[in-house]
Amino acid sequence: MHFDLVVIGSGPAGQKAAVQAAKLGRRAAVVERMAVVGGVSIHTGTIPSKTLREAVIYLTGYHQRTFYGHDYTVDPDITMADLMHRAAHVIQQQTETARRHLLANGIEVLSGEASFVDGHTIRVTEANGPITEVTADRILIATGSEASRDPAIPFDNHRVLTSDDLLRLPEVPASLAIVGAGIIGTEYAGVFSALGVPVHLVDRRPQLLPFVDGEIGEHLGRHLADNGATLHLNEGESAIDPSHPDHVELRLTSGKTVRVKAVLMCVGRVGATASLNLAAAGLHPDGRGRVPVNEHFQTAVPHIYAAGDVIGSPALAATSMEQGRRAACHAFGAPEDTAVLPLPYAIYTVPEISMLGPTSEELDAADVEYVAGRAHYREIARGQMLGDEAGFLKMLFHAQSGRLLGIHALGAQASELIHIGQAVMSFGGGLDYFIDAVFNYPTLAECYKAAALDAANDFRRAGTYGSIDAFVPVPPILRHET
């Protein structure tokens, strides 16, 4: 079989690349080694972990604790089966949707393990089945990533585990240590501490999520501590001993010892490329299995592209979709959207974080003058109704023009709230827009007007605010350009 495009992997990047190619009139195929389409995003990553979070928030009555007390819970005996029941339903629905979209666009789905024979030939090996070889004019690698497994760590999949193993546990661990306070580690720390599980969060760095705005990170740390999590920052693990029958012993570099029922290792992910035989196509991944690409997502071999987690940061489902789409556009000569805007981030901690554009620290480092405006959920009617006392929205405006530079949110529905600011930023709007806009009442969207009015007070005192029409371009500070 010969195709215009063969995509290896059916996750977000692979799906969108194949669909885009089909919409350009090209014959496309997707090779997927799992029995179902969807990749890591649907089956072990984004969808199950975020659905698990929603189940915890619902079953514990987390947002009702402001009204009924910190010990309030809807169900005091929540099991892992309770939590994964909702996830199983969403996974099934998302899998069916992904497969339907592929088939509706005439994309052939080939089941089996893919490996390169040469730069234009892919061998597809079915489990206990035949071997098929297909050729393609262009190939896209979209195999995603997998949890890093240091051979020095005594992984056993139930007491010393990765984030993939966690979702298969038969019961909620009575206590948990999480090594690595990156996105995955902090998300699970928030979920399990909200569930009432004693959590120890360990990281060698001095602060949580150092790439987020410092004010957001500080608030998150305090909230995790309020929920019962113990933070061990500037600490690393020196040894893990699972030999004890009733606990796992985690020894830290400071000499402290933590005894818990399970240790979750969240120390990074590696590109899922080990079985691809990349060398046969003239490709060589980096030390973490990732495939280097240029701005068009071409690899060192121009007709072979890569997109999604397999190329590294930002490793978000939303950006992976866009990377796959743009790669297909470039591969077949279709116009690409060349506008480079900051990418929205959503981190599903408890409470969740979302952000767009530079942080205060990045603007300071670039000597860009700005004014910050803040709105706290506790002062917004909708925030009070939700019982979210920790949430707030922070906007950063250019000090001379008032143009919106960055948005940083912490709290309920932050990942939804960010898109209002994203739309305004896309057309170069700023302070004037938010002051003049009318938002429904009561909504969290009112935070935008409250934060803008807060910033306007500083502008008025400083006397620096001019007009966006007279805007002088700000030095570009764009987070993780695609």
ZAMARGU-4260 file (C-alpha; in steps of 0.2 Angstrom, whole numbers, plus 5000, padded with zeros to 4 digits):
<rodrens>
0) 5000/5000/5000 | 5006/5017/4996 | 5000/5033/5004 | 5003/5052/5003 | 5005/5052/5022
5) 5008/5039/5035 | 5006/5045/5053 | 5014/5034/5066 | 5003/5037/5082 | 4984/5041/5084
10) 4986/5054/5098 | 4981/5072/5096 | 4995/5077/5084 | 4993/5061/5074 | 4974/5063/5072
15) 4974/5081/5067 | 4989/5078/5054 | 4980/5064/5046 | 4963/5073/5045 | 4971/5089/5038
20) 4980/5079/5025 | 4963/5071/5020 | 4955/5088/5019 | 4969/5093/5007 | 4964/5078/4996
25) 4978/5067/5001 | 4978/5048/5005 | 4982/5046/5023 | 4985/5032/5035 | 4987/5031/5054
30) 4997/5017/5062 | 4993/5013/5080 | 5001/5000/5091 | 4987/5000/5104 | 4971/4990/5100
35) 4961/5006/5100 | 4965/5024/5093 | 4968/5039/5104 | 4986/5037/5111 | 4992/5041/5128
40) 4982/5057/5129 | 4965/5047/5129 | 4970/5031/5138 | 4984/5035/5151 | 4987/5053/5151
45) 4976/5069/5149 | 4959/5061/5149 | 4960/5049/5163 | 4970/5060/5174 | 4959/5075/5172
50) 4943/5065/5173 | 4950/5057/5190 | 4952/5075/5196 | 4934/5079/5192 | 4928/5064/5201
55) 4938/5068/5216 | 4931/5086/5217 | 4913/5079/5214 | 4914/5064/5226 | 4923/5074/5240
60) 4912/5089/5239 | 4928/5099/5238 | 4920/5116/5233 | 4907/5114/5247 | 4920/5115/5261
65) 4920/5134/5262 | 4901/5132/5267 | 4901/5116/5277 | 4919/5114/5284 | 4935/5107/5279
70) 4930/5089/5284 | 4915/5089/5273 | 4914/5075/5260 | 4900/5068/5250 | 4906/5050/5251
75) 4918/5046/5266 | 4922/5029/5258 | 4928/5033/5240 | 4937/5019/5231 | 4948/5018/5216
80) 4934/5010/5207 | 4923/5025/5211 | 4936/5037/5204 | 4940/5027/5188 | 4921/5023/5184
85) 4919/5041/5177 | 4936/5040/5168 | 4931/5023/5159 | 4915/5031/5152 | 4925/5047/5146
90) 4939/5036/5138 | 4926/5026/5129 | 4917/5041/5122 | 4933/5050/5117 | 4940/5034/5109
95) 4924/5032/5098 | 4924/5050/5093 | 4942/5049/5088 | 4940/5033/5077 | 4924/5041/5070
100) 4933/5056/5064 | 4947/5046/5056 | 4935/5035/5047 | 4924/5049/5041 | 4939/5057/5033
105) 4943/5042/5024 | 4959/5038/5034 | 4965/5020/5035 | 4969/5014/5052 | 4983/5001/5053
110) 4984/4991/5069 | 5002/4986/5074 | 5019/4991/5080 | 5027/5003/5067 | 5046/5003/5063
115) 5056/5011/5049 | 5063/5000/5035 | 5070/5015/5026 | 5065/5033/5024 | 5049/5030/5014
120) 5044/5012/5021 | 5036/5008/5037 | 5034/4990/5043 | 5018/4987/5053 | 5019/4972/5065
125) 5003/4966/5072 | 5003/4957/5089 | 5003/4938/5085 | 4998/4943/5067 | 5005/4947/5050
130) 5018/4960/5045 | 5013/4973/5033 | 5024/4985/5024 | 5018/5002/5018 | 5026/5016/5009
135) 5023/5035/5009 | 5029/5051/5001 | 5029/5059/5018 | 5029/5052/5036 | 5024/5060/5052
140) 5030/5053/5069 | 5018/5057/5083 | 5021/5043/5095 | 5020/5053/5110 | 5029/5050/5126
145) 5030/5037/5140 | 5035/5039/5159 | 5054/5038/5162 | 5059/5023/5171 | 5077/5024/5179
150) 5083/5007/5181 | 5090/5011/5198 | 5072/5014/5204 | 5064/4998/5211 | 5048/5000/5201
155) 5035/4986/5205 | 5019/4995/5197 | 5010/4995/5214 | 5021/5002/5228 | 5034/5011/5218
160) 5026/5017/5202 | 5024/5029/5188 | 5010/5040/5183 | 5004/5027/5171 | 5004/5013/5184
165) 4994/5025/5196 | 4978/5023/5186 | 4978/5004/5187 | 4979/5004/5206 | 4966/4993/5214
170) 4963/5005/5229 | 4967/5022/5234 | 4984/5023/5243 | 4983/5027/5262 | 4998/5038/5260
175) 5008/5044/5245 | 5025/5052/5242 | 5027/5060/5225 | 5045/5063/5218 | 5045/5077/5206
180) 5035/5093/5207 | 5032/5096/5189 | 5015/5097/5181 | 5011/5079/5183 | 5017/5078/5201
185) 5008/5094/5207 | 4992/5089/5198 | 4992/5072/5207 | 4997/5080/5224 | 4982/5091/5223
190) 4970/5077/5218 | 4976/5065/5232 | 4977/5079/5246 | 4960/5084/5241 | 4954/5066/5244
195) 4962/5067/5261 | 4977/5056/5257 | 4993/5062/5267 | 5004/5067/5253 | 5023/5071/5253
200) 5029/5081/5237 | 5047/5081/5234 | 5057/5091/5222 | 5075/5097/5220 | 5070/5114/5215
205) 5067/5128/5228 | 5049/5132/5221 | 5034/5124/5213 | 5032/5125/5194 | 5046/5138/5192
210) 5040/5142/5174 | 5023/5149/5181 | 5021/5167/5188 | 5029/5167/5205 | 5013/5174/5214
215) 5003/5159/5207 | 5016/5147/5212 | 5017/5154/5230 | 4998/5153/5231 | 4997/5135/5225
220) 5010/5130/5238 | 5000/5137/5252 | 4984/5129/5246 | 4992/5112/5245 | 4999/5114/5262
225) 4982/5119/5268 | 4975/5103/5261 | 4987/5093/5271 | 5001/5090/5258 | 5019/5092/5265
230) 5031/5100/5253 | 5049/5095/5253 | 5058/5108/5241 | 5076/5109/5239 | 5076/5090/5242
235) 5079/5074/5232 | 5077/5056/5234 | 5093/5047/5239 | 5085/5029/5241 | 5069/5020/5240
240) 5067/5004/5250 | 5051/4994/5246 | 5056/4979/5256 | 5046/4983/5272 | 5029/4974/5272
245) 5018/4988/5278 | 5027/5004/5270 | 5039/5010/5257 | 5054/5020/5264 | 5059/5035/5255
250) 5076/5043/5261 | 5079/5061/5256 | 5095/5069/5252 | 5094/5080/5268 | 5094/5063/5278
255) 5075/5064/5282 | 5065/5048/5280 | 5047/5047/5274 | 5037/5031/5276 | 5022/5030/5265
260) 5011/5016/5257 | 5017/5021/5239 | 5029/5031/5230 | 5025/5040/5214 | 5039/5044/5203
265) 5036/5060/5192 | 5053/5064/5186 | 5050/5067/5167 | 5044/5058/5152 | 5054/5052/5137
270) 5049/5051/5118 | 5041/5034/5113 | 5054/5031/5099 | 5064/5016/5105 | 5055/5003/5094
275) 5054/5014/5078 | 5071/5010/5071 | 5074/5028/5067 | 5092/5025/5061 | 5085/5016/5046
280) 5077/5032/5041 | 5093/5043/5045 | 5086/5050/5061 | 5094/5050/5078 | 5084/5055/5094
285) 5091/5065/5108 | 5096/5057/5125 | 5077/5057/5130 | 5071/5049/5115 | 5064/5065/5107
290) 5065/5070/5089 | 5072/5087/5084 | 5062/5097/5072 | 5063/5114/5064 | 5049/5128/5064
295) 5039/5118/5051 | 5041/5102/5061 | 5052/5094/5049 | 5066/5082/5055 | 5083/5081/5048
300) 5075/5071/5034 | 5064/5084/5026 | 5050/5073/5020 | 5049/5065/5038 | 5040/5076/5051
305) 5037/5075/5070 | 5024/5083/5081 | 5017/5082/5099 | 5025/5076/5115 | 5039/5066/5105
310) 5047/5083/5100 | 5047/5089/5118 | 5040/5105/5126 | 5027/5111/5128 | 5019/5093/5127
315) 5001/5099/5128 | 4987/5090/5119 | 4980/5107/5113 | 4997/5112/5105 | 5000/5095/5099
320) 4984/5096/5089 | 4990/5112/5081 | 5008/5106/5078 | 5001/5090/5068 | 4989/5101/5058
325) 5003/5113/5053 | 5015/5099/5049 | 5002/5092/5037 | 4999/5109/5029 | 5018/5112/5026
330) 5020/5094/5020 | 5008/5097/5006 | 5011/5115/5002 | 4995/5122/5010 | 4996/5140/5018
335) 5001/5139/5037 | 4995/5151/5049 | 5011/5160/5053 | 5005/5171/5067 | 5015/5167/5083
340) 5005/5170/5098 | 5008/5164/5116 | 5001/5147/5120 | 4988/5145/5133 | 4993/5133/5147
345) 4982/5124/5159 | 4988/5114/5174 | 4975/5104/5182 | 4981/5106/5200 | 4969/5109/5214
350) 4965/5123/5212 | 4969/5123/5193 | 4981/5135/5185 | 4980/5143/5168 | 4991/5156/5160
355) 4995/5165/5143 | 5010/5175/5139 | 5025/5181/5150 | 5026/5180/5169 | 5030/5195/5180
360) 5048/5188/5182 | 5050/5187/5163 | 5045/5204/5160 | 5056/5210/5174 | 5071/5201/5166
365) 5067/5209/5149 | 5066/5226/5157 | 5048/5228/5150 | 5038/5241/5161 | 5021/5234/5165
370) 5006/5236/5177 | 4998/5222/5186 | 4979/5221/5189 | 4972/5208/5201 | 4954/5201/5205
375) 4951/5189/5219 | 4937/5176/5217 | 4932/5180/5235 | 4926/5197/5230 | 4917/5191/5214
380) 4899/5185/5217 | 4902/5169/5206 | 4917/5165/5216 | 4908/5166/5232 | 4894/5155/5225
385) 4907/5142/5220 | 4915/5143/5237 | 4932/5147/5230 | 4942/5158/5242 | 4959/5155/5234
390) 4956/5160/5216 | 4962/5175/5208 | 4965/5182/5191 | 4981/5193/5187 | 4983/5203/5171
395) 4999/5211/5165 | 4998/5227/5154 | 5011/5237/5145 | 5015/5252/5156 | 5014/5265/5141
400) 5001/5258/5130 | 4990/5247/5141 | 4991/5233/5129 | 4988/5216/5137 | 5004/5206/5139
405) 5000/5191/5150 | 4986/5183/5160 | 4988/5171/5175 | 4974/5163/5184 | 4972/5151/5199
410) 4956/5144/5204 | 4940/5135/5198 | 4938/5136/5179 | 4954/5145/5177 | 4957/5135/5161
415) 4941/5141/5154 | 4943/5159/5160 | 4959/5161/5151 | 4952/5161/5134 | 4943/5178/5135
420) 4960/5186/5138 | 4967/5175/5124 | 4954/5182/5112 | 4958/5200/5117 | 4977/5197/5116
425) 4975/5190/5098 | 4968/5207/5091 | 4981/5218/5102 | 4968/5224/5114 | 4971/5229/5132
430) 4965/5239/5147 | 4952/5250/5137 | 4943/5234/5131 | 4941/5226/5148 | 4935/5243/5156
435) 4922/5246/5143 | 4916/5227/5141 | 4900/5221/5149 | 4901/5204/5157 | 4887/5193/5163
440) 4883/5194/5181 | 4887/5184/5191 | 4901/5176/5182 | 4920/5173/5184 | 4922/5183/5168
445) 4919/5199/5179 | 4936/5196/5186 | 4943/5203/5170 | 4934/5220/5173 | 4939/5220/5191
450) 4957/5217/5187 | 4957/5230/5174 | 4950/5243/5186 | 4963/5238/5198 | 4977/5241/5185
455) 4969/5257/5180 | 4971/5264/5198 | 4990/5261/5196 | 4990/5269/5178 | 4981/5284/5185
460) 4993/5286/5199 | 5008/5284/5188 | 5001/5295/5174 | 5009/5284/5161 | 4994/5277/5151
465) 4993/5282/5133 | 4983/5274/5119 | 4985/5257/5111 | 4983/5267/5094 | 5000/5274/5098
470) 5007/5258/5104 | 5026/5255/5102 | 5030/5237/5100 | 5035/5228/5115 | 5050/5216/5114
475) 5043/5199/5110 | 5042/5188/5125 | 5032/5173/5119 | 5030/5157/5129 | 5035/5141/5120
480) 5032/5146/5102 | 5025/5133/5091
</rodrens>
